[in-house]
């Protein structure tokens, strides 16, 4: 009976289970397990932490704080800096100055996807954060292969790179393929198998995962032939690859900086009228925002009030034009109009 009463809370996949068939015991176990896990999740969900609330306030007033960040961010822990970067990225405020002012040498991930960070900012961050393991530069219009080269040169521990997502980033990814290839022309020796990874003069020798969803066929073939150690667009699986198990950072459906903002309510840092979600899911309205129908009504009323004087002026112009046309149409009408004007002038005098 308890399962039946809770049926409306089940997902569609469990609602379709038939509890009256031979498989009813197994189906009931699945439903009970789901309800138990849901209750446990509800119990674990509590009020937001004081740190999350403070970060929300900082995010809401981030425009005002940006000029002061180079001076005050030196006392921030590394994870707090990363949270501010994640909020700035979602508020479309992330650029070279902001990312450089918050960069921390202990960072292991860097998510600047869809931001205004350029080659210069990426190079400075890579020089400061040499321990980066995963970097997301997808949808960055201002980053070229020069920035990728600086990243690979400074970050010798780089394992995962995300790219593509827009025409500019797709072009950057194609132009960066030569950077990923090892260059053995300057190495002396009889066989490259005997070389240590540190002896390879160039190339992203530590990179293992490349997330490039729209990679073209030629680029994929080139990477598979000349960079077999790099796995392109790995799929989540219980199986393992020859080198490592697929890390979380190499899964395209998971944002790199999600752990740093998952406990922060978007409503605490978005401004009024701004619609934004932390996980880039379908947009939702904030609680303080007016309904869309009321917005349209207010916009129409404002426009109508603004154009009312113009409509009255146009009406007067049409009336004068009609009177002029009628007056010029015949001598009798012209005489009547002149007589009327003369009468009005006599009364005034």
MARLUMKOL-155113 format. One line per 3 residues: their letters; for each residue y, x, z of C-alpha. Coordinates in steps of 0.1 Angstrom, whole numbers. Each point is the difference from the previous one (the first is absolute). Example, Ala and Ser with C-alpha at 12.3 -4.5 7.8 and 13.67 -1.06 7.14 Angstrom:
BEGIN
as = -45:123:78 | 34:14:-7
This chain:
BEGIN
xxx = 0:0:0 | 24:29:8 | -6:15:-34
xxx = 6:-34:-17 | 33:-5:19 | 12:35:-11
xxx = -9:-4:-36 | 35:-5:-11 | 9:35:13
xxx = -26:17:-22 | 7:18:-33 | -12:-16:-32
xxx = -29:24:-2 | -14:-13:33 | 10:-36:-5
xxx = -24:-2:-29 | -30:9:22 | -25:-29:4
xxx = -10:-3:36 | -27:-26:-7 | -23:21:-22
xxx = -28:24:8 | 25:28:3 | 20:-20:26
xxx = -8:24:29 | 12:30:-20 | 31:-18:-12
xxx = 8:-12:35 | -2:36:12 | 24:11:-27
xxx = 25:-28:10 | -4:8:37 | 6:37:-6
xxx = 31:-7:-20 | 14:-24:27 | -7:26:27
xxx = 18:28:-19 | 29:-23:-6 | 3:-8:37
xxx = -2:37:8 | 28:8:-25 | 21:-28:15
xxx = -5:15:35 | 9:35:-12 | 33:-13:-16
xxx = 27:3:26 | 38:3:1 | 15:29:-21
xxx = 6:33:18 | 34:12:10 | -2:28:-26
xxx = -7:-26:-28 | 30:-21:11 | 23:30:1
xxx = -12:11:-34 | 8:-34:-13 | 35:2:13
xxx = 4:35:-15 | -13:-13:-33 | 25:-29:-1
xxx = 30:23:6 | -14:28:-21 | 30:1:-24
xxx = 23:7:29 | -23:27:15 | -7:20:-32
xxx = 31:22:3 | -10:9:35 | -38:6:-6
xxx = 2:38:-7 | 15:4:36 | -21:-25:20
xxx = -34:2:-18 | -7:34:14 | -11:-16:33
xxx = -22:-26:-17 | -38:4:1 | -17:4:-33
xxx = -15:-34:-1 | 33:-17:7 | 16:19:-29
xxx = -28:-12:-22 | 5:-36:11 | 37:2:-8
xxx = -8:15:-35 | -25:-29:-5 | 27:-26:9
xxx = 26:18:-21 | -24:-1:-30 | -5:-37:3
xxx = 37:-6:4 | 7:20:-32 | 20:26:19
xxx = -22:30:-3 | 15:29:-20 | 2:38:2
xxx = 25:2:29 | -20:-24:22 | -34:14:-6
xxx = 12:36:5 | 18:-9:33 | -32:-16:14
xxx = -26:24:-14 | -23:15:27 | -21:31:-3
xxx = -30:-18:16 | -2:-27:-26 | -33:-3:-18
xxx = 8:-30:-23 | 31:-8:-20 | 6:-34:-16
xxx = 31:-2:-21 | -13:-24:-26 | 26:-21:-17
xxx = 29:19:15 | 30:19:-13 | -13:34:11
xxx = 4:26:-27 | -15:34:-8 | 25:17:23
xxx = -9:-22:30 | -37:3:-6 | 2:38:-3
xxx = 19:3:32 | -24:-22:19 | -30:19:-14
xxx = 15:33:11 | 5:-14:35 | -33:-20:3
xxx = -26:25:-12 | -29:-19:17 | 2:-31:-22
xxx = -34:-13:-10 | 9:-32:-18 | 32:-8:-20
xxx = 9:-32:-18 | 27:4:-28 | -9:-30:-20
xxx = 28:-21:-15 | 25:29:6 | 23:1:-30
xxx = 18:32:11 | -30:22:5 | -13:21:-29
xxx = -26:26:-4 | 24:26:15 | -2:-18:33
xxx = -38:-3:-2 | -1:38:-7 | 20:7:31
xxx = -22:-23:21 | -32:17:-11 | 15:35:5
xxx = 11:-6:36 | -27:-24:12 | -32:19:-3
xxx = -19:-26:20 | 9:-29:-24 | -32:-20:-6
xxx = 12:-34:-12 | 28:-8:-24 | 11:-35:-11
xxx = 20:-4:-32 | 8:-24:-29 | 10:-36:3
xxx = 31:2:-23 | 7:15:-34 | 19:30:15
xxx = -27:7:26 | -27:-3:-26 | 17:26:-22
xxx = 4:23:31 | -37:-3:7 | -10:9:-36
xxx = 24:30:1 | -14:12:33 | -36:3:-12
xxx = 4:36:-8 | 11:6:36 | -33:-12:14
xxx = -21:24:-21 | -9:34:14 | 14:29:-18
xxx = -25:29:-2 | 17:21:-26 | 17:23:25
xxx = -32:5:21 | -21:31:-5 | -37:-4:2
xxx = -32:-7:-19 | -6:-36:10 | 22:-27:15
xxx = -29:-13:22 | 4:31:23 | 37:-7:6
xxx = 13:-14:32 | 23:-31:-2 | 29:20:13
xxx = -3:25:-28 | 8:-26:-26 | 35:8:-10
xxx = 12:-36:-9 | -13:-35:1 | -4:-26:27
xxx = -32:17:14 | -2:-23:30 | 6:-33:-19
xxx = -31:-23:-1 | 13:-35:-6 | 24:-13:-26
xxx = 11:-36:1 | 14:-9:-34 | -10:-37:-7
xxx = 11:0:-37 | -12:35:-10 | -4:3:-38
xxx = -34:9:-15 | 11:35:-12 | 14:10:34
xxx = -32:-12:17 | -22:20:-24 | 21:31:5
xxx = -2:-3:38 | -37:-6:0 | -6:31:-22
xxx = 25:25:14 | 4:-13:36 | -34:-14:10
xxx = 8:4:36 | 27:-27:-2 | -13:-36:3
xxx = 23:-25:-18 | 4:-35:14 | -28:1:25
xxx = -16:-32:9 | -7:-11:36 | -37:3:6
xxx = -26:9:26 | -12:28:-22 | 16:34:2
xxx = 12:23:-28 | -12:35:-3 | 28:16:19
xxx = 13:-26:26 | -2:-36:9 | 29:-20:-15
xxx = 29:1:25 | 22:-29:8 | 29:17:-17
xxx = -18:0:-33 | -5:-38:0 | 28:-16:-22
xxx = 1:-33:18 | 11:16:32 | 35:12:6
xxx = 2:35:14 | 27:-8:25 | -15:-34:11
xxx = -12:13:34 | 35:9:9 | 15:-34:-5
xxx = -29:-24:5 | 11:-9:36 | 36:-6:-10
xxx = 10:-35:-8 | 20:-1:-33 | 23:-26:14
xxx = 13:26:25 | 14:24:-27 | 8:-21:-31
xxx = 35:-13:-3 | 9:-36:-3 | -10:-14:-34
xxx = -22:30:-8 | -35:-9:-9 | -25:29:5
xxx = -35:6:12 | -15:32:14 | -31:-1:-20
xxx = 15:-10:-33 | -18:-33:1 | 15:-33:-14
xxx = 35:-4:13 | 7:-23:30 | 32:-14:14
xxx = 14:12:33 | 5:-26:27 | 38:3:-1
xxx = 2:-6:-38 | 11:-34:-15 | -24:-20:-21
xxx = 2:6:-37 | 11:-36:-7 | 29:3:25
xxx = 11:33:-16 | 1:-16:-34 | 20:-30:14
xxx = 26:23:17 | 3:22:-31 | 6:-31:-22
xxx = 26:-14:24 | 18:34:2 | 0:3:-38
xxx = 13:-36:-4 | 29:6:24 | 9:32:-17
xxx = 1:-15:-35 | 18:-33:10 | 36:14:-6
xxx = -11:13:-34 | -15:-34:-9 | 33:-17:10
xxx = 20:24:-21 | -22:-5:-30 | 4:-38:4
xxx = 38:3:0 | -1:22:-31 | -22:-25:-19
xxx = 23:-28:10 | 32:18:-13 | -18:10:-32
xxx = -11:-36:-6 | 36:-12:6 | 13:26:-24
xxx = -25:-9:-27 | 8:-38:4 | 38:7:-2
xxx = -3:20:-32 | -22:-26:-17 | 28:-25:-9
xxx = 38:-3:1 | -2:-32:22 | -20:19:27
xxx = 24:29:-2 | 30:-24:5 | -17:-17:30
xxx = -7:33:17 | 36:12:-5 | 14:-32:12
xxx = -22:2:32 | 12:35:7 | 37:-10:-5
xxx = -5:-29:24 | -14:22:27 | 28:25:-4
xxx = 26:-28:4 | -16:-13:32 | 0:35:14
x = 36:6:-7
